[in-house]
Amino acid sequence: MFTQLFGHYLLNKNYITTEQLKKALEEKNNTRVKLGALAIDAGYMTAEQVEKVHEAQRRLDKRIGDIAVEMGFLTDEQVGELLSKQKTANIVIGQTLMDLGYMTNADFEKALAEYKASAGFAGDDNDDMLAENIIGAFGLEDLADKDFYVEYLLLFARNTIRFIGDDFVFTGCTKNPELKSAYLCSQDIKGKVSAYTAIGCDKAAFFTLASRYAGENVDEDEFAEACTGEFLNLQNGLFAVNVSNLEGVELDLTPQVSEKDVTLNIDDGISVSLAFSFGNVNLVICRN
């Protein structure tokens, strides 16, 4: 989930614009993380050293790793370690932003160091670390039920990555908002841990979301509503199972409800915005 939270940080700190981030999300699956970005992420090299290696490569017919070793910036062991991480590195979004010319190596180094310091972790998807990061990023410290919101958001992010795609970032969280939505799918969680949940967006994003979940093109309202509703039901069903396993509490789910041109006035809850490469989606969570 590093990509989603790091992207949120870059937006909030004005390193990039929303449009630049959306473009990077579209391109990131075609991005190959380079050794320089990996070395910066690992703390083995500075942006200035990476630039010196890149400059040397313009004059020498040698690989980046070999030049970095010759210049004394890396050891052979470190190069091997970094290259082994290329397929699983959590810095693809940063590399993509640099490839597109939206950030420099120095920008990336500075932003990554700031983010890691503020987040308190090195980018690993450790739930405890991610939970603390979400609380800080979304300003949930003063919510009485912050643990509930954090657990729900962590699960929603994982399910979105698994079943919809990872080309999104969180762009904000609004407490007790008024939310207008062209398409909205909602479901209540009933029991000791109760809540109103909903997914809302415009028509184009709603149909794309449904198509991705279904694994086929969805072009009819009824089918789109059914697919989005099933995704929400899957999310809430897994949440109910987790609550049952942890607390021994059984929860019930109401049937999903689909509506159009809805205005929600939320008195005790949050709306979390997700920017996908195909459009914006809002997740509403409201304790009741």
C-alpha positions in Angstrom: 0.0 0.0 0.0 3.1 2.2 -0.1 2.3 3.6 -3.5 -1.2 4.8 -2.4 0.0 6.5 0.8 3.2 7.9 -0.7 1.2 9.4 -3.6 -1.2 11.0 -1.0 1.9 12.5 0.7 3.3 13.9 -2.6 0.0 15.6 -3.4 -0.5 17.1 0.1 3.1 18.5 0.1 2.6 19.9 -3.5 5.4 18.0 -5.0 3.1 17.0 -7.9 -0.4 17.9 -9.1 -3.4 15.5 -9.3 -3.1 15.4 -13.1 0.6 14.5 -12.9 -0.2 11.7 -10.4 -3.0 10.3 -12.5 -0.7 10.2 -15.5 2.0 8.4 -13.4 -0.7 5.9 -12.3 -1.5 5.2 -15.9 2.1 4.6 -16.8 3.5 2.9 -13.7 2.9 -0.7 -14.9 5.2 0.0 -17.8 7.9 1.4 -15.5 11.1 -0.5 -14.7 12.6 0.7 -11.4 16.2 1.8 -11.9 19.2 1.2 -9.8 19.5 4.8 -8.8 16.1 5.0 -7.3 16.6 1.8 -5.5 19.8 3.0 -4.0 18.2 6.2 -2.9 15.4 4.3 -1.3 17.8 2.0 0.5 19.9 4.9 1.7 23.0 3.7 -0.1 23.3 6.7 -2.4 22.3 10.3 -2.4 20.6 12.0 -5.4 23.8 13.9 -6.1 25.8 10.6 -6.3 23.2 9.1 -8.6 23.4 12.1 -10.9 27.2 11.8 -11.0 26.9 8.1 -12.0 24.3 9.0 -14.7 26.7 11.7 -16.0 29.6 9.2 -16.1 27.4 6.7 -18.0 27.1 9.3 -20.8 30.8 8.9 -21.3 31.4 5.3 -20.4 29.9 2.1 -22.0 29.3 0.5 -18.7 26.3 -0.5 -16.5 25.1 1.9 -13.8 26.0 -0.7 -11.1 29.5 -1.1 -12.3 30.1 2.6 -12.5 28.7 3.1 -9.0 31.0 0.5 -7.6 34.0 2.0 -9.4 33.2 5.4 -8.0 33.0 4.0 -4.5 29.3 4.7 -4.0 28.2 1.0 -3.8 29.7 -2.3 -3.1 29.2 -5.4 -5.4 27.1 -6.9 -2.6 24.8 -3.8 -2.5 24.4 -3.8 -6.2 23.3 -7.5 -6.1 20.9 -6.8 -3.3 19.3 -3.8 -5.1 18.9 -5.6 -8.4 17.2 -8.5 -6.7 14.6 -6.1 -5.4 13.7 -4.6 -8.8 10.6 -6.7 -9.3 9.1 -6.0 -5.9 10.3 -2.5 -5.1 7.7 -0.2 -3.6 9.0 2.9 -5.3 7.6 2.4 -8.8 5.4 5.5 -8.5 8.5 7.6 -7.7 10.4 6.2 -10.6 7.5 6.8 -13.0 7.2 10.4 -11.8 10.9 10.9 -12.5 10.7 9.2 -15.9 7.8 11.6 -16.9 9.9 14.6 -15.8 7.6 15.5 -12.9 10.3 15.0 -10.2 14.1 15.0 -10.2 16.3 12.6 -8.3 16.8 15.3 -5.7 13.0 15.8 -5.4 12.5 12.1 -4.9 15.2 11.8 -2.3 13.9 14.7 -0.3 10.2 13.6 -0.5 11.0 10.0 0.3 13.1 10.9 3.3 10.4 13.3 4.6 7.7 10.7 4.1 9.5 7.9 5.8 10.3 10.2 8.8 6.7 11.3 9.1 5.3 7.8 8.5 7.7 6.1 10.9 8.4 3.2 8.6 10.5 2.3 5.5 7.7 1.4 3.2 6.9 -2.2 4.3 3.2 -3.1 4.3 3.2 -3.8 8.0 -0.3 -3.3 9.3 0.7 -1.6 12.6 2.9 0.9 10.7 0.3 1.4 8.0 -2.4 2.0 10.6 -0.4 4.8 12.3 0.3 6.3 8.9 -3.4 6.3 7.9 -4.3 7.9 11.3 -1.8 10.7 10.7 -2.4 11.2 7.0 -6.2 11.3 7.3 -6.4 13.2 10.6 -8.2 10.5 12.5 -6.5 11.0 15.8 -9.6 12.7 17.4 -12.2 10.1 16.3 -13.6 8.0 19.1 -13.8 5.0 16.8 -10.5 5.5 15.0 -9.5 1.8 15.3 -12.7 0.8 13.5 -12.1 3.3 10.6 -8.4 2.3 10.3 -9.2 -1.4 10.1 -11.9 -0.9 7.6 -9.7 1.3 5.4 -6.8 -1.1 5.6 -9.0 -3.9 4.4 -10.6 -1.8 1.7 -7.3 -0.8 0.3 -6.1 -4.4 0.2 -9.3 -5.5 -1.5 -9.2 -2.7 -4.0 -5.6 -3.6 -4.9 -6.6 -7.3 -5.3 -9.9 -7.0 -7.1 -9.9 -3.6 -8.8 -6.3 -2.5 -9.4 -3.4 -0.7 -7.7 -3.5 2.4 -9.9 -5.0 4.7 -7.3 -3.9 6.9 -4.4 -5.8 8.3 -1.5 -6.3 12.0 -2.1 -8.1 13.1 1.1 -10.4 12.4 3.9 -13.4 14.6 4.9 -15.2 14.3 8.2 -19.0 14.6 8.3 -19.2 15.8 4.7 -22.0 16.6 2.4 -21.4 14.2 -0.6 -23.0 14.4 -4.0 -22.8 11.3 -6.1 -24.1 10.5 -9.5 -24.0 6.8 -8.7 -24.0 5.4 -5.2 -24.0 1.8 -3.8 -24.5 1.4 -0.1 -24.8 -1.3 2.6 -25.3 -1.4 6.3 -23.3 -3.5 8.8 -25.6 -4.5 11.7 -24.6 -5.7 15.1 -22.4 -4.7 18.0 -20.1 -3.1 15.4 -22.5 -1.3 13.1 -21.9 1.1 10.3 -23.3 2.6 7.0 -20.9 2.1 4.1 -21.1 3.3 0.5 -19.1 3.7 -2.7 -20.0 6.7 -4.8 -18.6 8.2 -8.1 -19.6 9.6 -11.4 -21.0 7.4 -14.2 -17.7 6.8 -16.1 -15.8 5.8 -12.9 -18.7 3.7 -11.7 -18.8 1.6 -14.9 -15.1 1.2 -15.0 -15.0 0.1 -11.4 -17.7 -2.4 -12.1 -16.0 -3.7 -15.2 -12.7 -4.3 -13.4 -14.4 -6.2 -10.6 -16.4 -8.3 -13.1 -13.4 -8.9 -15.4 -15.5 -7.9 -18.4 -16.9 -4.9 -20.0 -20.0 -3.5 -18.1 -22.2 -1.1 -20.1 -25.6 -1.4 -18.5 -26.7 0.3 -15.3 -28.2 -2.8 -13.7 -25.1 -4.9 -14.2 -22.8 -2.1 -13.1 -24.9 -1.7 -9.9 -24.8 -5.4 -9.2 -21.0 -5.6 -9.7 -20.2 -2.6 -7.5 -22.6 -3.9 -4.9 -21.0 -7.3 -4.9 -17.6 -5.6 -4.4 -18.9 -3.7 -1.4 -20.6 -6.8 -0.1 -17.2 -8.7 -0.4 -15.5 -5.9 1.5 -18.1 -5.9 4.3 -18.3 -9.7 4.4 -14.5 -10.0 5.0 -14.7 -7.2 7.5 -17.4 -9.0 9.4 -15.3 -12.2 9.4 -12.3 -10.3 10.7 -14.4 -8.8 13.5 -15.8 -12.2 14.4 -12.4 -13.8 14.5 -10.9 -11.1 16.7 -13.8 -10.2 19.0 -16.2 -13.2 18.7 -18.9 -10.8 17.5 -21.3 -11.9 14.7 -22.4 -9.1 12.3 -25.1 -9.1 9.7 -25.1 -7.3 6.3 -28.2 -5.7 4.8 -28.9 -6.0 1.0 -26.9 -3.6 -1.1 -28.8 -0.5 -2.3 -28.0 1.4 -5.5 -29.1 5.0 -6.1 -28.5 7.8 -8.6 -28.0 11.5 -8.1 -27.7 11.2 -4.3 -26.7 13.9 -1.8 -25.5 12.4 1.5 -25.3 14.5 4.7 -23.0 12.6 7.0 -23.3 13.4 10.7 -20.9 10.9 12.2 -18.5 9.5 9.7 -15.9 10.1 6.9 -15.6 10.2 3.2 -12.3 9.0 1.8 -11.4 10.0 -1.8 -9.5 7.7 -4.1 -8.0 8.9 -7.3 -7.8 6.1 -9.9 -6.2 6.5 -13.3 -9.8 6.3 -14.7 -11.4 8.7 -12.3 -12.3 9.5 -8.7 -14.1 7.2 -6.2 -15.4 8.1 -2.7 -15.7 5.6 0.1 -18.2 6.6 2.8 -18.0 5.0 6.3 -20.4 6.2 9.0 -20.9 4.6 12.4 -24.5 4.2 13.5 
